[in-house]
Amino acid sequence: MATQLRDYRIVTGELERFVEEWRTQLAPLRRSLGFEIPGAWTVTEEQRFIWLLRHPAGWEAFDAADQAYFASPERASFDPDPARLIQEQRNSRLTDVELP
């Protein structure tokens, strides 16, 4: 299973708008392309939106689905594009740690 941590700093004052656009546009499209979203959080005082994006078939499938997402007509049709509200973005591939 491939899991990525996505950490966005949102333009000041636009966190609620971003969350609404993410919920109604981005998340449903990601799910339709085989992704899972185990959780999403906000850090209001820092204007951050943090979420986990997972693909059950591993990193190769994750990368292929990610390319399909960005190339899709649905993604191109987002108007306005929620990405306009992202000031800074960090994506980190996570590696499971076996618990005792």
C-alpha positions in Angstrom: 0.0 0.0 0.0 1.3 3.5 -0.9 0.5 6.3 1.4 1.4 10.0 0.9 1.2 12.8 3.4 0.1 16.1 1.8 0.6 19.3 3.7 -0.6 22.5 2.2 -0.3 26.0 3.5 -3.4 27.8 2.3 -3.6 31.5 1.4 -4.5 33.5 4.5 -8.3 33.6 5.1 -9.1 31.0 2.4 -8.9 27.8 4.5 -12.6 27.2 4.7 -13.1 27.9 1.0 -10.3 25.4 0.2 -11.7 22.7 2.4 -15.1 23.1 0.8 -13.7 22.9 -2.8 -11.5 19.9 -1.7 -14.5 18.1 -0.3 -16.7 18.7 -3.3 -14.2 18.4 -6.2 -10.8 17.0 -5.4 -11.7 14.2 -3.0 -14.5 12.6 -5.1 -12.3 12.6 -8.2 -9.4 11.1 -6.3 -11.6 8.3 -5.0 -13.1 7.7 -8.5 -9.5 7.0 -9.7 -8.8 4.3 -7.1 -7.3 6.4 -4.3 -8.3 6.2 -0.6 -8.3 9.2 1.7 -7.9 7.9 5.3 -8.1 11.3 6.8 -7.8 15.1 6.5 -7.2 17.8 9.1 -6.8 21.5 9.3 -4.4 23.5 11.5 -6.5 26.7 11.6 -4.0 29.0 13.3 -1.4 28.1 10.6 -3.8 28.1 7.7 -2.7 24.5 6.9 -4.6 21.6 5.4 -3.1 18.1 5.9 -4.4 14.9 4.4 -3.4 11.3 3.7 -3.7 10.0 0.1 -3.4 6.2 -0.3 -3.4 3.8 -3.2 -3.9 0.1 -2.2 -1.9 -1.2 -5.2 1.5 0.3 -4.4 3.6 3.2 -5.7 3.5 2.3 -9.3 -0.3 2.3 -9.3 -0.3 5.5 -7.2 1.9 7.3 -9.7 -0.2 6.1 -12.6 -3.5 7.1 -10.9 -1.9 10.5 -10.0 -1.0 11.1 -13.6 -4.6 10.1 -14.7 -6.0 12.5 -12.1 -4.0 15.5 -13.4 -4.7 14.5 -17.1 -8.5 14.0 -16.6 -11.0 16.3 -18.2 -12.8 16.4 -14.8 -9.7 17.9 -13.2 -9.2 20.4 -16.0 -12.8 21.5 -15.6 -12.4 22.7 -12.0 -13.4 26.4 -12.2 -12.2 28.0 -10.1 -9.2 25.7 -9.6 -8.8 24.9 -5.9 -5.0 24.9 -6.4 -5.1 28.7 -6.6 -5.6 28.7 -2.9 -2.4 26.7 -2.1 0.4 28.9 -1.1 2.9 26.1 -0.4 2.7 22.3 -0.7 4.8 19.5 0.6 4.2 15.8 -0.3 5.9 13.0 1.6 5.9 9.3 0.8 5.4 7.4 4.0 6.9 4.1 5.0 5.1 1.9 7.5 6.8 1.3 10.8 6.0 -2.1 12.3 4.6 -1.7 15.8 5.8 -4.1 18.6 
